[in-house]
Amino acid sequence: MTDPDSRHYWVRISEQSSPGGHRDAFAGFLVTRKFVLTALHCLQALSSEDAPLNLQMPNQRVIRGHVCHTATECDLALIAVDHAVVHDLPLPVETDWPRPNSPWQVTYCPPNEFTQLSGHVTHRPIDYTSSDEVAFTAFQLTVRELLKDYRGYSGSPVDTEPGRPVVGILMEQQLSRAGSGQATNVLFAASIEHAMDRFPQFSVDRLRREARGPRPAAGEVTAVAGGDDHDPGRLSASAVKKWLEQVKQWEESGLITPADATEERRRTLQRRGDHVLRGASGDRD
């Protein structure tokens, strides 16, 4: 039987020193098996930025983590899962671009709250400035459930339905222009593509450099496919095969998205094809 919670990938985050593990809890979600994405303003509840964290999964399992990167310019933060390789965490679903008039939902609920949010995307992504004067690429949502205060849902993943592509991370609620802090049923979410672009941990170029390892000694011939600073003439068939296996491993482990893996395979095979064609042309000269 399929675990009903396996279709969810949200994470309830709280400080380890918090009594009961629920005080000042906030939302985030798995973007890979190693990292959790959340809104930076949610970290204000922590005693310090390097405080040890509890990461509670939908099935109530709790693992440890810590803040590893913050992007103050767009109000986002990345949390690393401690000892991630020993945890059998689910692979997150694919990401997508939000489309106007498409339905959305948030399956995360704050502590002692049982209402899941839903509604429709009303506008295409725009350059948005938050109430804290932070700029990010956002899309506007209308919400059906009238709760007046949605702050406990900040950091939640926004998707179309469980198991479908994530389109954004819930950031803040629009206040009424009538003043007096009156709330509305309009929410703003940062697009997931914008969020992922803000962290070097998700750069394929970075993964490529790490896989390349130490620079070879003088005179030593290397044949690592995909490296921009290597001579394409050194791309042997065996090196290409080895690199494609590495890309597949990253994809299966959740380090890179399927779209990134497909693009990396295309680039590698194109470089290899160009080299073969150049060699054949040289043989005719």
C-alpha positions in Angstrom: 0.0 0.0 0.0 1.3 3.5 -0.9 2.0 5.7 2.0 -0.5 8.6 1.7 2.2 11.0 3.0 4.7 10.0 0.4 3.1 12.4 -2.1 3.9 15.3 0.1 7.3 16.9 0.5 6.7 19.8 2.8 8.8 20.1 6.0 7.9 21.6 9.4 10.9 23.4 10.7 11.6 24.3 14.3 14.6 25.0 16.5 15.9 21.9 18.4 15.8 23.8 21.7 12.2 24.6 21.2 10.0 22.8 23.8 7.9 20.2 22.2 9.6 21.0 18.8 6.6 23.0 17.7 7.0 26.5 19.1 7.6 29.0 16.4 7.6 26.2 13.8 7.5 27.3 10.1 7.3 25.7 6.7 9.7 24.7 4.0 10.0 21.9 1.5 12.5 19.5 0.0 14.0 20.7 -3.3 16.5 17.8 -3.3 17.2 15.0 -0.9 19.9 17.3 0.7 18.2 20.7 0.9 15.1 22.4 2.2 13.9 25.7 0.8 12.1 28.3 3.0 11.4 32.0 3.3 14.2 33.9 5.0 11.8 36.0 7.1 10.7 32.7 8.8 14.2 32.5 10.4 13.4 35.4 12.6 11.9 32.9 15.0 15.3 31.3 15.6 17.6 32.2 18.5 20.5 32.4 16.0 21.0 31.8 12.3 23.2 28.8 13.0 20.8 27.2 15.5 20.3 23.4 15.1 17.0 22.6 13.5 14.4 19.9 13.6 12.9 19.0 10.2 9.6 17.1 10.6 8.4 15.2 7.6 4.7 14.6 6.8 4.9 11.1 8.3 6.1 12.7 11.6 9.7 11.6 11.1 12.2 14.1 12.4 15.7 14.6 11.1 18.3 17.3 11.7 19.4 20.3 9.7 21.0 23.7 9.7 20.8 26.9 7.7 23.6 26.8 5.0 22.8 29.7 2.7 20.7 32.9 2.8 19.7 35.2 0.0 18.7 38.4 1.7 18.1 40.1 -1.6 15.0 37.9 -2.3 14.0 36.7 1.2 14.9 33.1 0.7 17.0 30.6 2.7 18.4 27.1 2.2 18.6 24.5 4.9 21.0 21.6 4.6 19.8 18.1 5.8 22.5 16.8 8.2 23.9 13.5 7.2 21.6 13.4 4.2 23.0 10.3 2.6 21.8 8.1 5.5 18.2 9.2 5.2 15.8 7.6 2.7 14.1 10.8 1.8 11.7 11.0 -1.1 12.7 12.6 -4.4 10.8 15.9 -4.8 8.5 16.3 -7.7 9.4 18.3 -10.8 9.2 22.1 -10.9 7.2 24.1 -13.4 6.4 27.7 -14.3 3.1 29.1 -12.9 0.3 29.7 -15.4 -2.5 32.2 -15.0 -5.9 30.7 -14.2 -4.4 27.4 -13.1 -5.5 25.9 -9.8 -3.0 25.7 -6.9 -2.9 24.3 -3.4 -0.8 24.1 -0.3 -1.0 20.8 1.7 1.2 22.1 4.6 -0.7 23.2 7.7 0.8 25.2 10.6 0.8 23.5 14.1 -2.7 23.2 15.5 -4.2 24.2 12.2 -6.0 21.8 9.9 -6.9 24.0 6.9 -5.2 23.4 3.6 -5.1 26.3 1.2 -6.3 26.4 -2.4 -7.3 28.8 -5.1 -6.2 30.0 -8.6 -3.1 31.7 -10.0 -4.4 35.1 -11.2 -1.4 36.7 -12.9 1.8 35.9 -14.7 5.1 36.2 -12.7 6.1 39.8 -12.2 8.9 41.7 -10.5 7.5 42.2 -7.0 8.6 44.2 -4.0 7.5 42.8 -0.6 6.3 44.7 2.4 9.8 44.4 3.7 11.2 46.1 0.6 12.6 42.8 -0.8 12.4 42.2 -4.5 11.8 38.8 -6.2 9.9 37.3 -9.1 6.5 36.6 -7.8 3.1 35.5 -9.0 -0.3 36.4 -7.5 -2.7 34.0 -6.0 -6.3 34.2 -4.8 -7.2 31.9 -1.9 -10.6 30.3 -1.2 -10.1 29.7 2.5 -10.7 33.0 4.3 -8.5 32.8 7.4 -7.6 36.5 7.6 -4.0 35.7 8.7 -1.8 33.4 6.5 1.6 34.0 8.1 1.9 30.5 9.4 1.9 29.2 5.8 4.9 31.2 4.7 7.6 29.0 3.1 5.1 26.3 2.0 5.4 24.7 -1.5 2.7 25.8 -4.0 1.7 23.1 -6.4 -1.3 22.2 -8.5 -2.1 19.0 -6.7 -0.1 16.5 -4.6 2.5 14.8 -6.7 2.4 17.4 -9.5 5.1 20.1 -10.3 5.9 22.7 -7.7 5.4 26.2 -9.1 6.5 28.4 -6.2 7.1 29.1 -2.5 4.4 31.0 -0.5 5.9 34.3 0.7 3.3 36.8 2.0 -0.2 38.1 2.1 -1.4 41.3 0.4 -2.9 43.8 2.9 -5.9 45.9 2.1 -5.3 49.4 0.6 -8.0 50.6 2.9 -5.4 50.6 5.7 -5.5 49.5 9.3 -3.6 46.3 8.4 -6.8 44.6 7.1 -6.0 41.4 5.3 -7.2 40.2 1.9 -7.5 36.8 0.2 -4.6 37.7 -2.1 -1.2 36.0 -1.6 2.1 36.2 -3.3 4.5 33.4 -4.0 8.1 33.4 -5.4 8.4 31.4 -8.5 10.4 28.2 -7.9 12.6 28.9 -11.0 13.6 32.2 -9.5 14.3 30.6 -6.1 16.5 27.9 -7.5 18.5 30.4 -9.5 19.5 32.2 -6.3 21.6 29.4 -4.8 24.9 28.1 -6.1 24.1 24.6 -4.7 21.9 24.0 -7.7 24.3 25.1 -10.4 25.2 22.3 -12.8 28.5 24.1 -13.4 29.3 23.8 -9.7 28.6 20.1 -9.7 30.7 19.7 -12.8 33.6 21.4 -11.1 33.3 19.2 -8.0 33.1 16.0 -10.1 36.2 17.1 -12.0 38.2 16.9 -8.8 41.8 18.2 -8.4 43.6 19.6 -11.4 45.9 17.1 -13.1 49.7 17.3 -12.8 51.6 18.9 -15.6 51.6 16.7 -18.7 48.9 14.4 -17.4 46.1 13.9 -19.9 42.5 14.1 -18.6 39.3 13.3 -20.4 36.4 14.6 -18.3 33.4 15.4 -20.4 31.5 18.6 -19.9 34.4 20.6 -18.5 34.5 24.0 -20.3 38.2 24.5 -19.6 39.3 21.2 -21.1 40.2 20.6 -24.8 37.2 19.1 -26.6 39.7 16.9 -28.5 40.3 14.9 -25.3 36.6 13.8 -25.0 37.0 10.1 -25.4 34.0 7.8 -25.7 34.9 6.2 -22.3 35.1 9.7 -20.7 31.7 10.7 -22.1 30.2 7.5 -20.8 31.6 8.1 -17.4 30.3 11.6 -17.3 26.8 10.6 -18.4 26.7 8.0 -15.6 27.7 10.8 -13.1 24.9 13.0 -14.4 22.4 10.1 -14.0 23.6 9.6 -10.4 23.0 13.2 -9.6 19.5 13.1 -11.1 18.6 10.0 -9.2 19.9 11.3 -5.9 17.9 14.6 -6.4 21.0 16.8 -6.7 19.8 18.2 -10.0 16.4 18.3 -11.7 15.4 16.1 -14.6 15.4 19.2 -16.8 19.0 20.0 -15.8 20.1 16.4 -16.4 18.6 16.4 -19.9 20.3 19.6 -20.8 23.6 18.4 -19.5 23.3 15.2 -21.5 22.5 17.2 -24.6 25.5 19.5 -24.1 27.9 16.6 -23.5 26.7 14.6 -26.5 26.9 17.7 -28.7 30.5 18.4 -27.7 31.4 14.8 -28.4 29.6 14.9 -31.8 31.4 18.1 -32.7 34.7 16.5 -31.9 34.0 13.4 -34.0 32.9 15.6 -37.0 36.1 17.7 -36.7 38.2 14.6 -36.6 36.5 13.2 -39.7 36.9 16.5 -41.5 40.6 16.4 -40.7 41.0 13.0 -42.1 39.8 14.2 -45.5 42.2 17.2 -45.6 
